[in-house]
């Protein structure tokens, strides 16, 4: 199977593994919003964001390192598995102790306190599954990730709906995740144990010490990125109230779901980037250029569609109680537009051993985010509330785009970003204008029109060259593609 074929196959598997659980959880959130209201949903978002930050050490950047190293040499699977698992168990215990201390010091309500402890169990169980997924990704066998994630999410659906109908409130969402994570972990352990023929090996402390020295940049980018993406809700929860958190979290949830598009595709491409950079730089640059163009072509219509149809989307998904999130969603649409290429830039930096630069950018993001959130959110600042949090995210993503584009163009490969972006921008702008005038006819008419207008504009403006068409056809079908092994 050619490299291109393998990427599209694994992209599909990772899309399933990301889409199905997130889609089901998102649908459950939409359903729960009408039962628990903005306050109940605000508590759920506060807990999930708090746990995400407090469980940073459960990953410690090790999963990215595993994928990169095992992709190069699969004979080290046993050594990496047992040594890193041993270290992760220590991290799990440390993170849970840290969780208990933090939620008490911050003085959250009893509801949030109890929910945080239970959600903490989910994060630990899920972290073990993610650890095993790093090996599946290195083996380029992502189908198992997709299958197990789908089965686990079906359990999540059943348990959560049952609990919501019995009046368990926002805790239903948390218990459903706990059950689904247990099912997913059980399946991973059974099948990966057989695939890798796992047999216990003694812990090699010298090897582990060597790994920890290498993994620090990976750990930093994982820690910084999580703090950056979650701290806005923590700021809102402390300076505002649960209702405001519910509004902002609802708009942010839509962006989180749509983020899976670049994550799934780039998750499959990451090991290929790592390998081709060292083996065949020509293939690497070709893949880099084509993936960037695909992400740009996808990001513009999605972002502009969100911005134009913000109120209709909020009404459909959450109801009238959440309309205060509509302006925030417009701003976050700009964030999503930049997240597509920024995700690629980060993945490329990790693949070509420029992780220190990516870590530096992630650290600067935290500083910028703290500064602007403190300016925009509190009553003694500009008091822009959830819109201020959204604007902070837009400022940070803009900085990311400029910094990464400048650095990678100088150090790795020069990419004419403006030339790539101009046609999809014009096409998406025409689509957005068309959809704007069609809004009185309803959301579905607007979506259908946008789905027709945008690709039509790409064809008219010749946005896809013959070479790119051959590349995409080679990914989807069994025809020859220039990028193949």
GUMIKOL-308614 format. One record per residue (C-alpha): residue in three letters; z, x, y. Coordinates in steps of 0.5 Angstrom, whole numbers, plus 500, padded with zeros to 3 digits. Each point is the difference from the previous one (the first is absolute). Layout:
% GUMIKOL-308614
@r->ALA | up->Z | east->X | north->Y
...
END
This chain:
% GUMIKOL-308614
@r->UNK | up->500 | east->500 | north->500
@r->UNK | up->498 | east->503 | north->507
@r->UNK | up->505 | east->501 | north->505
@r->UNK | up->498 | east->495 | north->505
@r->UNK | up->500 | east->495 | north->494
@r->UNK | up->507 | east->502 | north->498
@r->UNK | up->502 | east->499 | north->507
@r->UNK | up->498 | east->493 | north->501
@r->UNK | up->503 | east->498 | north->493
@r->UNK | up->507 | east->503 | north->502
@r->UNK | up->499 | east->497 | north->507
@r->UNK | up->499 | east->493 | north->497
@r->UNK | up->506 | east->502 | north->495
@r->UNK | up->505 | east->502 | north->506
@r->UNK | up->497 | east->494 | north->504
@r->UNK | up->503 | east->495 | north->495
@r->UNK | up->506 | east->504 | north->500
@r->UNK | up->501 | east->500 | north->507
@r->UNK | up->497 | east->493 | north->501
@r->UNK | up->503 | east->496 | north->495
@r->UNK | up->507 | east->501 | north->501
@r->UNK | up->500 | east->500 | north->508
@r->UNK | up->495 | east->494 | north->500
@r->UNK | up->505 | east->496 | north->495
@r->UNK | up->506 | east->503 | north->504
@r->UNK | up->497 | east->498 | north->507
@r->UNK | up->498 | east->493 | north->497
@r->UNK | up->508 | east->499 | north->498
@r->UNK | up->502 | east->503 | north->507
@r->UNK | up->495 | east->494 | north->503
@r->UNK | up->503 | east->495 | north->496
@r->UNK | up->507 | east->502 | north->501
@r->UNK | up->499 | east->500 | north->508
@r->UNK | up->499 | east->493 | north->499
@r->UNK | up->507 | east->499 | north->496
@r->UNK | up->504 | east->506 | north->503
@r->UNK | up->497 | east->500 | north->508
@r->UNK | up->500 | east->506 | north->504
@r->UNK | up->507 | east->501 | north->500
@r->UNK | up->500 | east->501 | north->492
@r->UNK | up->494 | east->504 | north->500
@r->UNK | up->502 | east->504 | north->506
@r->UNK | up->506 | east->502 | north->495
@r->UNK | up->495 | east->502 | north->494
@r->UNK | up->496 | east->504 | north->505
@r->UNK | up->506 | east->504 | north->502
@r->UNK | up->503 | east->501 | north->493
@r->UNK | up->493 | east->502 | north->498
@r->UNK | up->499 | east->505 | north->506
@r->UNK | up->507 | east->503 | north->499
@r->UNK | up->499 | east->501 | north->493
@r->UNK | up->494 | east->504 | north->501
@r->UNK | up->503 | east->505 | north->505
@r->UNK | up->506 | east->501 | north->496
@r->UNK | up->496 | east->501 | north->493
@r->UNK | up->496 | east->505 | north->503
@r->UNK | up->503 | east->506 | north->496
@r->UNK | up->498 | east->496 | north->493
@r->UNK | up->493 | east->503 | north->501
@r->UNK | up->501 | east->506 | north->504
@r->UNK | up->492 | east->501 | north->500
@r->UNK | up->500 | east->502 | north->493
@r->UNK | up->495 | east->495 | north->498
@r->UNK | up->495 | east->502 | north->504
@r->UNK | up->501 | east->507 | north->497
@r->UNK | up->500 | east->498 | north->493
@r->UNK | up->493 | east->497 | north->501
@r->UNK | up->497 | east->506 | north->504
@r->UNK | up->503 | east->505 | north->494
@r->UNK | up->499 | east->496 | north->494
@r->UNK | up->493 | east->498 | north->502
@r->UNK | up->499 | east->508 | north->500
@r->UNK | up->503 | east->501 | north->494
@r->UNK | up->502 | east->495 | north->495
@r->UNK | up->503 | east->504 | north->495
@r->UNK | up->507 | east->501 | north->505
@r->UNK | up->501 | east->492 | north->499
@r->UNK | up->506 | east->501 | north->496
@r->UNK | up->503 | east->505 | north->504
@r->UNK | up->499 | east->496 | north->506
@r->UNK | up->502 | east->494 | north->497
@r->UNK | up->507 | east->502 | north->498
@r->UNK | up->502 | east->505 | north->505
@r->UNK | up->498 | east->495 | north->506
@r->UNK | up->503 | east->494 | north->496
@r->UNK | up->507 | east->504 | north->500
@r->UNK | up->500 | east->501 | north->507
@r->UNK | up->498 | east->493 | north->502
@r->UNK | up->506 | east->497 | north->496
@r->UNK | up->504 | east->504 | north->505
@r->UNK | up->496 | east->498 | north->506
@r->UNK | up->501 | east->492 | north->498
@r->UNK | up->508 | east->501 | north->499
@r->UNK | up->500 | east->504 | north->507
@r->UNK | up->496 | east->494 | north->503
@r->UNK | up->504 | east->494 | north->498
@r->UNK | up->506 | east->504 | north->502
@r->UNK | up->497 | east->501 | north->507
@r->UNK | up->498 | east->492 | north->500
@r->UNK | up->507 | east->498 | north->499
@r->UNK | up->503 | east->504 | north->506
@r->UNK | up->494 | east->499 | north->505
@r->UNK | up->500 | east->492 | north->499
@r->UNK | up->508 | east->500 | north->501
@r->UNK | up->499 | east->505 | north->506
@r->UNK | up->495 | east->496 | north->503
@r->UNK | up->504 | east->493 | north->500
@r->UNK | up->495 | east->495 | north->497
@r->UNK | up->502 | east->493 | north->498
@r->UNK | up->502 | east->499 | north->493
@r->UNK | up->493 | east->497 | north->498
@r->UNK | up->497 | east->506 | north->502
@r->UNK | up->505 | east->505 | north->497
@r->UNK | up->499 | east->496 | north->493
@r->UNK | up->493 | east->500 | north->500
@r->UNK | up->499 | east->507 | north->502
@r->UNK | up->504 | east->502 | north->494
@r->UNK | up->496 | east->496 | north->495
@r->UNK | up->494 | east->502 | north->504
@r->UNK | up->502 | east->507 | north->499
@r->UNK | up->500 | east->499 | north->492
@r->UNK | up->492 | east->498 | north->501
@r->UNK | up->499 | east->506 | north->504
@r->UNK | up->503 | east->505 | north->494
@r->UNK | up->496 | east->496 | north->495
@r->UNK | up->494 | east->500 | north->504
@r->UNK | up->500 | east->507 | north->501
@r->UNK | up->500 | east->502 | north->493
@r->UNK | up->494 | east->496 | north->499
@r->UNK | up->497 | east->504 | north->506
@r->UNK | up->502 | east->506 | north->497
@r->UNK | up->496 | east->499 | north->493
@r->UNK | up->494 | east->497 | north->504
@r->UNK | up->499 | east->507 | north->503
@r->UNK | up->498 | east->502 | north->493
@r->UNK | up->496 | east->495 | north->499
@r->UNK | up->496 | east->501 | north->507
@r->UNK | up->500 | east->508 | north->498
@r->UNK | up->497 | east->498 | north->493
@r->UNK | up->495 | east->495 | north->504
@r->UNK | up->502 | east->494 | north->496
@r->UNK | up->502 | east->495 | north->505
@r->UNK | up->498 | east->494 | north->496
@r->UNK | up->507 | east->501 | north->497
@r->UNK | up->503 | east->499 | north->507
@r->UNK | up->496 | east->494 | north->501
@r->UNK | up->502 | east->496 | north->494
@r->UNK | up->507 | east->502 | north->500
@r->UNK | up->501 | east->498 | north->507
@r->UNK | up->496 | east->493 | north->499
@r->UNK | up->505 | east->498 | north->494
@r->UNK | up->506 | east->502 | north->504
@r->UNK | up->498 | east->496 | north->506
@r->UNK | up->499 | east->494 | north->496
@r->UNK | up->507 | east->500 | north->498
@r->UNK | up->502 | east->501 | north->507
@r->UNK | up->496 | east->494 | north->502
@r->UNK | up->504 | east->496 | north->494
@r->UNK | up->507 | east->502 | north->502
@r->UNK | up->499 | east->500 | north->507
@r->UNK | up->497 | east->493 | north->501
@r->UNK | up->505 | east->497 | north->495
@r->UNK | up->506 | east->503 | north->504
@r->UNK | up->497 | east->497 | north->506
@r->UNK | up->499 | east->493 | north->497
@r->UNK | up->508 | east->501 | north->499
@r->UNK | up->502 | east->502 | north->507
@r->UNK | up->501 | east->507 | north->499
@r->UNK | up->497 | east->502 | north->507
@r->UNK | up->498 | east->506 | north->502
@r->UNK | up->503 | east->504 | north->494
@r->UNK | up->495 | east->496 | north->495
@r->UNK | up->495 | east->505 | north->503
@r->UNK | up->504 | east->506 | north->498
@r->UNK | up->502 | east->498 | north->493
@r->UNK | up->493 | east->499 | north->499
@r->UNK | up->498 | east->507 | north->501
@r->UNK | up->506 | east->503 | north->496
@r->UNK | up->498 | east->496 | north->494
@r->UNK | up->492 | east->502 | north->501
@r->UNK | up->502 | east->507 | north->501
@r->UNK | up->504 | east->500 | north->493
@r->UNK | up->494 | east->497 | north->497
@r->UNK | up->495 | east->505 | north->503
@r->UNK | up->505 | east->506 | north->498
@r->UNK | up->500 | east->498 | north->493
@r->UNK | up->493 | east->500 | north->499
@r->UNK | up->499 | east->507 | north->504
@r->UNK | up->505 | east->503 | north->495
@r->UNK | up->497 | east->498 | north->494
@r->UNK | up->493 | east->501 | north->501
@r->UNK | up->500 | east->507 | north->504
@r->UNK | up->505 | east->502 | north->495
@r->UNK | up->495 | east->499 | north->495
@r->UNK | up->494 | east->503 | north->504
@r->UNK | up->504 | east->506 | north->502
@r->UNK | up->503 | east->501 | north->493
@r->UNK | up->507 | east->501 | north->504
@r->UNK | up->505 | east->504 | north->496
@r->UNK | up->506 | east->503 | north->504
@r->UNK | up->500 | east->507 | north->503
@r->UNK | up->506 | east->504 | north->502
@r->UNK | up->501 | east->500 | north->508
@r->UNK | up->497 | east->506 | north->503
@r->UNK | up->504 | east->501 | north->506
@r->UNK | up->496 | east->506 | north->503
@r->UNK | up->493 | east->495 | north->499
@r->UNK | up->504 | east->495 | north->504
@r->UNK | up->502 | east->505 | north->505
@r->UNK | up->493 | east->502 | north->501
@r->UNK | up->497 | east->493 | north->500
@r->UNK | up->505 | east->498 | north->505
@r->UNK | up->498 | east->505 | north->505
@r->UNK | up->493 | east->498 | north->499
@r->UNK | up->502 | east->493 | north->501
@r->UNK | up->503 | east->500 | north->507
@r->UNK | up->494 | east->499 | north->504
@r->UNK | up->499 | east->494 | north->495
@r->UNK | up->507 | east->497 | north->501
@r->UNK | up->500 | east->501 | north->508
@r->UNK | up->493 | east->496 | north->500
@r->UNK | up->503 | east->494 | north->496
@r->UNK | up->507 | east->500 | north->503
@r->UNK | up->497 | east->500 | north->507
@r->UNK | up->494 | east->495 | north->499
@r->UNK | up->505 | east->495 | north->497
@r->UNK | up->505 | east->501 | north->506
@r->UNK | up->494 | east->499 | north->504
@r->UNK | up->497 | east->494 | north->497
@r->UNK | up->507 | east->496 | north->499
@r->UNK | up->505 | east->502 | north->506
@r->UNK | up->496 | east->495 | north->505
@r->UNK | up->504 | east->494 | north->496
@r->UNK | up->506 | east->504 | north->500
@r->UNK | up->500 | east->500 | north->507
@r->UNK | up->498 | east->493 | north->501
@r->UNK | up->506 | east->498 | north->495
@r->UNK | up->505 | east->504 | north->504
@r->UNK | up->498 | east->498 | north->507
@r->UNK | up->497 | east->493 | north->499
@r->UNK | up->501 | east->495 | north->495
@r->UNK | up->498 | east->498 | north->493
@r->UNK | up->495 | east->495 | north->503
@r->UNK | up->496 | east->505 | north->504
@r->UNK | up->500 | east->505 | north->493
@r->UNK | up->497 | east->494 | north->497
@r->UNK | up->495 | east->499 | north->505
@r->UNK | up->498 | east->507 | north->500
@r->UNK | up->501 | east->501 | north->493
@r->UNK | up->495 | east->495 | north->498
@r->UNK | up->494 | east->503 | north->504
@r->UNK | up->502 | east->507 | north->498
@r->UNK | up->500 | east->497 | north->492
@r->UNK | up->492 | east->498 | north->502
@r->UNK | up->499 | east->507 | north->502
@r->UNK | up->504 | east->503 | north->494
@r->UNK | up->495 | east->496 | north->495
@r->UNK | up->494 | east->502 | north->503
@r->UNK | up->502 | east->507 | north->500
@r->UNK | up->499 | east->500 | north->492
@r->UNK | up->492 | east->501 | north->501
@r->UNK | up->500 | east->507 | north->503
@r->UNK | up->506 | east->502 | north->495
@r->UNK | up->497 | east->497 | north->494
@r->UNK | up->494 | east->504 | north->501
@r->UNK | up->503 | east->506 | north->503
@r->UNK | up->505 | east->500 | north->494
@r->UNK | up->494 | east->501 | north->495
@r->UNK | up->496 | east->505 | north->504
@r->UNK | up->506 | east->504 | north->502
@r->UNK | up->500 | east->504 | north->493
@r->UNK | up->492 | east->501 | north->501
@r->UNK | up->501 | east->503 | north->507
@r->UNK | up->506 | east->505 | north->497
@r->UNK | up->495 | east->502 | north->495
@r->UNK | up->493 | east->500 | north->504
@r->UNK | up->503 | east->504 | north->506
@r->UNK | up->501 | east->506 | north->495
@r->UNK | up->494 | east->499 | north->495
@r->UNK | up->495 | east->497 | north->505
@r->UNK | up->500 | east->500 | north->507
@r->UNK | up->494 | east->497 | north->501
@r->UNK | up->502 | east->494 | north->496
@r->UNK | up->506 | east->500 | north->503
@r->UNK | up->497 | east->499 | north->507
@r->UNK | up->495 | east->495 | north->498
@r->UNK | up->506 | east->496 | north->497
@r->UNK | up->504 | east->501 | north->506
@r->UNK | up->494 | east->497 | north->505
@r->UNK | up->499 | east->494 | north->495
@r->UNK | up->507 | east->498 | north->499
@r->UNK | up->501 | east->500 | north->508
@r->UNK | up->494 | east->496 | north->501
@r->UNK | up->502 | east->495 | north->495
@r->UNK | up->507 | east->499 | north->503
@r->UNK | up->497 | east->500 | north->507
@r->UNK | up->495 | east->494 | north->498
@r->UNK | up->506 | east->496 | north->497
@r->UNK | up->505 | east->501 | north->505
@r->UNK | up->496 | east->497 | north->506
@r->UNK | up->499 | east->493 | north->497
@r->UNK | up->507 | east->500 | north->498
@r->UNK | up->503 | east->502 | north->506
@r->UNK | up->496 | east->496 | north->505
@r->UNK | up->500 | east->494 | north->495
@r->UNK | up->508 | east->500 | north->500
@r->UNK | up->500 | east->501 | north->508
@r->UNK | up->495 | east->494 | north->501
@r->UNK | up->504 | east->495 | north->495
@r->UNK | up->507 | east->502 | north->501
@r->UNK | up->503 | east->493 | north->501
@r->UNK | up->496 | east->497 | north->495
@r->UNK | up->502 | east->505 | north->495
@r->UNK | up->507 | east->500 | north->502
@r->UNK | up->500 | east->492 | north->499
@r->UNK | up->497 | east->500 | north->493
@r->UNK | up->504 | east->505 | north->497
@r->UNK | up->507 | east->499 | north->504
@r->UNK | up->500 | east->493 | north->504
@r->UNK | up->502 | east->499 | north->507
@r->UNK | up->507 | east->503 | north->500
@r->UNK | up->496 | east->507 | north->500
@r->UNK | up->495 | east->499 | north->505
@r->UNK | up->504 | east->505 | north->504
@r->UNK | up->497 | east->505 | north->496
@r->UNK | up->493 | east->499 | north->502
@r->UNK | up->500 | east->505 | north->506
@r->UNK | up->503 | east->505 | north->496
@r->UNK | up->495 | east->499 | north->494
@r->UNK | up->494 | east->502 | north->505
@r->UNK | up->503 | east->506 | north->502
@r->UNK | up->502 | east->502 | north->493
@r->UNK | up->492 | east->499 | north->498
@r->UNK | up->499 | east->506 | north->505
@r->UNK | up->505 | east->503 | north->495
@r->UNK | up->496 | east->498 | north->494
@r->UNK | up->494 | east->503 | north->503
@r->UNK | up->502 | east->507 | north->501
@r->UNK | up->504 | east->500 | north->493
@r->UNK | up->494 | east->500 | north->496
@r->UNK | up->497 | east->507 | north->502
@r->UNK | up->507 | east->502 | north->501
@r->UNK | up->502 | east->499 | north->493
@r->UNK | up->494 | east->504 | north->498
@r->UNK | up->502 | east->506 | north->505
@r->UNK | up->507 | east->500 | north->497
@r->UNK | up->497 | east->500 | north->492
@r->UNK | up->495 | east->505 | north->502
@r->UNK | up->505 | east->505 | north->503
@r->UNK | up->505 | east->499 | north->494
@r->UNK | up->494 | east->501 | north->495
@r->UNK | up->498 | east->507 | north->504
@r->UNK | up->507 | east->503 | north->501
@r->UNK | up->500 | east->498 | north->507
@r->UNK | up->507 | east->496 | north->499
@r->UNK | up->504 | east->504 | north->505
@r->UNK | up->495 | east->497 | north->505
@r->UNK | up->501 | east->493 | north->498
@r->UNK | up->507 | east->501 | north->499
@r->UNK | up->501 | east->502 | north->508
@r->UNK | up->495 | east->494 | north->502
@r->UNK | up->505 | east->495 | north->496
@r->UNK | up->506 | east->503 | north->503
@r->UNK | up->497 | east->500 | north->507
@r->UNK | up->499 | east->492 | north->498
@r->UNK | up->507 | east->499 | north->499
@r->UNK | up->502 | east->503 | north->507
@r->UNK | up->495 | east->496 | north->504
@r->UNK | up->502 | east->494 | north->496
@r->UNK | up->507 | east->501 | north->502
@r->UNK | up->499 | east->501 | north->507
@r->UNK | up->495 | east->494 | north->501
@r->UNK | up->504 | east->495 | north->496
@r->UNK | up->506 | east->502 | north->504
@r->UNK | up->496 | east->499 | north->506
@r->UNK | up->496 | east->493 | north->498
@r->UNK | up->505 | east->497 | north->496
@r->UNK | up->508 | east->500 | north->503
@r->UNK | up->501 | east->495 | north->506
@r->UNK | up->502 | east->506 | north->504
@r->UNK | up->493 | east->503 | north->499
@r->UNK | up->494 | east->496 | north->501
@r->UNK | up->502 | east->495 | north->495
@r->UNK | up->493 | east->498 | north->497
@r->UNK | up->503 | east->499 | north->493
@r->UNK | up->496 | east->499 | north->494
@r->UNK | up->494 | east->501 | north->505
@r->UNK | up->503 | east->507 | north->502
@r->UNK | up->501 | east->502 | north->493
@r->UNK | up->492 | east->498 | north->498
@r->UNK | up->498 | east->504 | north->506
@r->UNK | up->504 | east->506 | north->498
@r->UNK | up->497 | east->500 | north->493
@r->UNK | up->493 | east->500 | north->504
@r->UNK | up->502 | east->506 | north->504
@r->UNK | up->502 | east->504 | north->494
@r->UNK | up->494 | east->499 | north->496
@r->UNK | up->495 | east->501 | north->506
@r->UNK | up->504 | east->507 | north->501
@r->UNK | up->499 | east->501 | north->492
@r->UNK | up->493 | east->499 | north->500
@r->UNK | up->498 | east->505 | north->506
@r->UNK | up->505 | east->505 | north->497
@r->UNK | up->497 | east->500 | north->493
@r->UNK | up->493 | east->499 | north->502
@r->UNK | up->500 | east->506 | north->505
@r->UNK | up->504 | east->504 | north->495
@r->UNK | up->495 | east->499 | north->494
@r->UNK | up->494 | east->500 | north->504
@r->UNK | up->502 | east->507 | north->502
@r->UNK | up->503 | east->503 | north->493
@r->UNK | up->496 | east->496 | north->495
@r->UNK | up->494 | east->496 | north->501
@r->UNK | up->497 | east->498 | north->507
@r->UNK | up->499 | east->492 | north->499
@r->UNK | up->496 | east->497 | north->506
@r->UNK | up->505 | east->494 | north->500
@r->UNK | up->497 | east->496 | north->506
@r->UNK | up->493 | east->500 | north->497
@r->UNK | up->503 | east->497 | north->494
@r->UNK | up->504 | east->495 | north->503
@r->UNK | up->495 | east->497 | north->506
@r->UNK | up->496 | east->496 | north->495
@r->UNK | up->506 | east->497 | north->496
@r->UNK | up->503 | east->499 | north->507
@r->UNK | up->494 | east->496 | north->503
@r->UNK | up->499 | east->496 | north->494
@r->UNK | up->508 | east->498 | north->500
@r->UNK | up->500 | east->498 | north->507
@r->UNK | up->494 | east->496 | north->499
@r->UNK | up->503 | east->497 | north->494
@r->UNK | up->507 | east->499 | north->504
@r->UNK | up->496 | east->496 | north->506
@r->UNK | up->497 | east->496 | north->495
@r->UNK | up->506 | east->498 | north->497
@r->UNK | up->504 | east->499 | north->507
@r->UNK | up->495 | east->494 | north->501
@r->UNK | up->501 | east->497 | north->493
@r->UNK | up->507 | east->500 | north->501
@r->UNK | up->500 | east->492 | north->501
@r->UNK | up->497 | east->499 | north->493
@r->UNK | up->506 | east->503 | north->496
@r->UNK | up->502 | east->506 | north->497
@r->UNK | up->496 | east->500 | north->494
@r->UNK | up->493 | east->499 | north->504
@r->UNK | up->502 | east->506 | north->504
@r->UNK | up->501 | east->504 | north->494
@r->UNK | up->494 | east->498 | north->497
@r->UNK | up->496 | east->501 | north->506
@r->UNK | up->503 | east->507 | north->501
@r->UNK | up->498 | east->502 | north->493
@r->UNK | up->493 | east->498 | north->501
@r->UNK | up->499 | east->503 | north->507
@r->UNK | up->503 | east->507 | north->499
@r->UNK | up->496 | east->502 | north->494
@r->UNK | up->494 | east->497 | north->504
@r->UNK | up->501 | east->505 | north->506
@r->UNK | up->501 | east->506 | north->495
@r->UNK | up->493 | east->499 | north->497
@r->UNK | up->497 | east->498 | north->507
@r->UNK | up->503 | east->507 | north->503
@r->UNK | up->498 | east->504 | north->494
@r->UNK | up->508 | east->501 | north->499
@r->UNK | up->499 | east->503 | north->493
@r->UNK | up->495 | east->505 | north->498
@r->UNK | up->496 | east->501 | north->494
@r->UNK | up->504 | east->506 | north->498
@r->UNK | up->506 | east->496 | north->501
@r->UNK | up->497 | east->494 | north->496
@r->UNK | up->499 | east->504 | north->494
@r->UNK | up->507 | east->503 | north->500
@r->UNK | up->503 | east->493 | north->500
@r->UNK | up->495 | east->498 | north->495
@r->UNK | up->502 | east->506 | north->496
@r->UNK | up->507 | east->498 | north->500
@r->UNK | up->499 | east->493 | north->498
@r->UNK | up->495 | east->500 | north->495
@r->UNK | up->498 | east->505 | north->495
@r->UNK | up->494 | east->503 | north->504
@r->UNK | up->500 | east->507 | north->502
@r->UNK | up->504 | east->502 | north->506
@r->UNK | up->500 | east->507 | north->504
@r->UNK | up->508 | east->500 | north->499
@r->UNK | up->500 | east->501 | north->493
@r->UNK | up->503 | east->505 | north->495
END
